[in-house]
């Protein structure tokens, strides 16, 4: 199992790729012009906000990030250290006008309508990472080719989670067109309905049962991945116009397994990773078990545990939720998953 260490990027995550690509594409279209007082707006669970704040500062833009208030506070602090403004809002459904993505869109419109502004005047630009197809395009042009080159073309499986859907869509499309027989799997946290959508064609998560839900969005402690709606980027992977689903399956990962895997990776490999990287590795382990020896499985270590210190890497917080913080003695201790 190979892990692509995207947490080593300058902004600390794989989101650096889309931040730079989407802003430069907007500049080429004339939707953004640096040093005009223009401001970049986005709704994010954290990592994209950090990357956008970094790129905005380097290029000469202001940046306004809207983030759910239940995300680890250190993410907001890093965004602010890059000079961006952070607006933390209560978590709610995407159909609510006060969902963090909808607020970001509205703030951009309030700041300045692109169509109404002339050259050299300030503009408000909404990145729209969840629905912007250039998100997947960024990974099709960069992450996919790098994985193929770094593995020497010897790759049997790609495993990744989905938040916006950009990484898994871009890489899957790239690899499927170039590597005969390659399989691509979704790693999905508990509370997300995407795994059931891939495996059974129905968007549903067990935590959606009446009387069981604890949180507003996706009932998991994992941040940045898992949804109960289809984004435009992720939908590109599903069956359409007579074509089969590009994904070969999905693995649901429990919060407990994610906590355990993160601590196992630190204890055994010295890798201090975040929660989304942990579920990717749990899913990769399950696929490795299914396929047996002799296969190369690639996943992505999207961000570091440094932006999860107050929640996912807080032992007291995890113990309070009923999760073991002991390091598993071996990978064999992880339950065999069934989805």
N, C-alpha and C positions, 0 to 999 in steps of 0.2 A: 504494500500500500504506500503510495507516494502522496505527500502533501505539498501543495504549492504555497509557499510562505508569503502570502499577500500582505500579512501584517508588517512586512519589512519595507513596504512602500513609504514614501516621505510623509504622507498623512496618516499612516498606520493601518490602512485597510485597502481592500480591493476597490473601494469606492473612489479612490484617486483616479482610476481609469475613466469612469463615467463623468466625474466632475470636470476634468480637463477636456475630454472629448465633446461633451454637450455644450460647454461654454464656447469652445473654439468653433463648433458648428454654428452656434447662434451668432457669433461674430461674422462668420463667412456669409450668413444670410442677411446681415445688416440689422439683426434684432438686438445686438449689443455693441456698444462702442466704449472702450476703456477711457478712464479719466474724464468722464462727462457727468459724474455724480450718479450714474446708473447703479441700480441695486439688484442683486440676485436673490430670489426668494425660493424657498423650498420647505416642504413638510417632510420630516425624516425622524427615524427613531434614534439617530445619532451619527453613525459613521459617514453617511453622505453629507451631513451638515458640516462635519469636521473637514472633509475633503473640499467641499465647496468654499468654506471660509478660507482655507489655505490658498486655493487657486484664485479666489476673488482678491485677496490681499496682494498676491504676486502680480496680478494683471491690472489692478487699478479700479476695482469695483467695491461697492458696499455690499454687505451680505446680511440677510435677515432669515433666520432659521426658526421654524415653528416645530415644536417637539412635544410629544405626549409627556405629561408630568410624571408618569410612572416609570420612565426610563432612568437608568443610573445617572446620578447628578453629575458625575465626573465628565460625561459626554458634553453636557451643557457648558461646563467650566472650560473644557478644551476649545470649544467653539468660540467662547468669549475671549479666550487668550489670543485667538487669531484676529480679534478685532470685530467680530460679527455680533449682531444683536440676536439674542435668543428669547423666544416667546414660548413659555411652557404652558400647555393647555390641558384640560381634563380629557382623558381618553373617552372616545365615543365612536359610534358607527360611522362609516364613510357616507351614509345617507344623511347624516346630520350636518347642517351648515357649519357647525363648530368643530368638525373633525379637523385634525391638524393639517391635513392636505388641503382641505377646502379653505381653511383660514389663510394658508400660504398663498393660494391662488388669488384670494380676495385682496390680500395685502399688496400683491403685485399690481393688480388692477387699480387699486387706490393710489399707488405710488406714481404710476404713469402708464397710460395706454400706449403700447408699442406703435400701433397704427396711427395714433394721433401725434406722435412726436417726430420732429424733423431731425436731420442729421446734426450731430453735435449736441443734442439735447438729452437730458437724463431720461432713462426708461426703467420701468420695473419689469424684470424678466422672471417668469415662473418656470422652473426647470422641468417639473412634472415627471420625475424619474419613474413613477409607477406605470404611466401610460405612454411615455415618450419612447417610440421604437428605436431611437438612436442609443438608448441604454443598451439594448441587446447588440446593436451594431458595434458599439465600442468593444464588447467582449468578442464578437465575431472577428474583429480586425486585430485584436491584441492578445487576449487571454487564450483563445483557441489555438492560434498559430504558435504561441509560446509553448503550450502544453505538448503539441505535436512535435515541435523541434526538441524540446527538453527530454522527451521520452524516446527520441529517435524513431518515432512512429510506432513504437511497441506499446500500445495501450489497448486494453481489453474493455475497461469500464471507466466511466466518469460518473462521480457521485457528487451531488450538490443540493443545498437547500434553495428555497425560493422566498424572497421578500418582495422585491419588485419583479423578480423573474428575469432580470436582465442577464445575469451571469449564466444561469443554467440554459436559458434560451440561446444566447449567443454562442456558447461553447458547444452545446449539443448540435446546433445547426452546422457549425463548422466541422466538427469531428465526423458526423454522420455522412457528410459529403465526401470525406477523404479517407476514412478508415473502414474498410469492409468488415462488417460483423461487430463493430464496437457497440457496446450497450451503455445506455445512460439512465441513471436512476435518480429519483428525487429523494432527498432526506428531509423529513417533515417533522416538526416538533408536535408534541401533544397539544390538542386544542385547535390545530389547524385542520381545515377540511380538504386541503390539496391532495393528500395521499389517497383519500377515498375517491376523489375525483379522477385521479390517474388510474387507480386499481379497479374501481367499480363504476365509474361514470357518474357518481353522485357526490355533490359537495356536502360533506357532513363530518363532524368530529364528535367523538363520544362525550366530550365535555359540554356539548350543546344540548344534551338531554335536559329536559325541564327539571329545575331544582338542583342542578349540579354546577352551573356556571358561576365563576368567581370574578372574572374580569370582563371589561367591556369589549375587548377586541379578540384576542386569541388567548385561551386559557393555558398559558405556559410561562415559565420564568425565563425562557430563551428570548433574547431581544434581537430584532432585525429580520427574522424569517418567520414564515407561517402566516397564512391569511385564510379568511373564509369568504373570499371573493376572487374572481379571476381578473388579473391585470392584463393589459393589452400585450405586454411582453410575454407573460407565461402562457397566455392563450395561443400563442404561435406554436406551442408544442403539442397541442391537443388535436384530435382528429378533425379535419375540415375538408370539404369538397372532395370527399371520397378517399382522402389520404389517411393512413393510420397514424396513431399517436407516435410521436418521435421518442417518447420516453418508454423504456422497457419495464417500468414498474416504479413503485415508491415504497419507502420504508418509514414507518412511524417510529419516532424515538421518544421515550418517556423522559420527563425532567430528571428523574433519578439516574437514568443511564447517562444523560448529558453531564450531570454533576460528577458522576463517577469517572467518566472518560476524561474530562478536563484534568482531574486530579491524577489520573493514571499517566497521562501524557507528561505532566509536570514531573512526577516522581521518576518516570522511566526514560523519558526522552529530553527532559529539560525544556519542554515547550510550554510556554505560558500563554494559553489561547483563550479566546472568548467563547461564548455559549454556542454561536452558530458553527464555529469550527468543531466544537465538541460533538454536535449532532451529526455533522458530516462524517466524522471519524467513526461514530457508533454505526451509522448506516454502511460505511465502507467495510467495517468488520463483519456485518451481517451478510453483505454481498460476497465477501471473501469466503465465508463459511459455505454459502450456497454453491459457489463455483469450484471450491477446492484449490489445491496448490497449482502453481504454474501460470497464474494470471497476473497481469499488472493492472492495479486499480488506482486511479488518480482522484484526489479530492482537493479542496482548497481550504487553507487555514486563513480565513478572511480577516480576522482581526485579533488583537492581543487581549489578554486578560486585564491589562492595565486600565481599560475603559469599562471594566465590570467589577471593580474592587468593592463597591458598596452594596452589590446585590449578588450576582452569580458567584463571585469569589469571596463573599463574606460568609464565613463558616457559621456564625451565629444565625444569620438570616436563613441560610439553607437548612440548618438543623431545626429552626422554628417551623419550617414548612414540611418537616418530616423526612428530609433527605439525609442519607448517610454522608458524612464528610470524610470518612475513612478511605484511604487509597485502596482500590481493589488489588488483591494479591496477584491476579493474573487476568489476562483478557478473557479467559474461560469463565471468569466469574460473572461476566455480563450475560444477562438472560438472552436466550435466542429469541429474536423478534419474529412475529408471525405475519406482519403486514407487508 
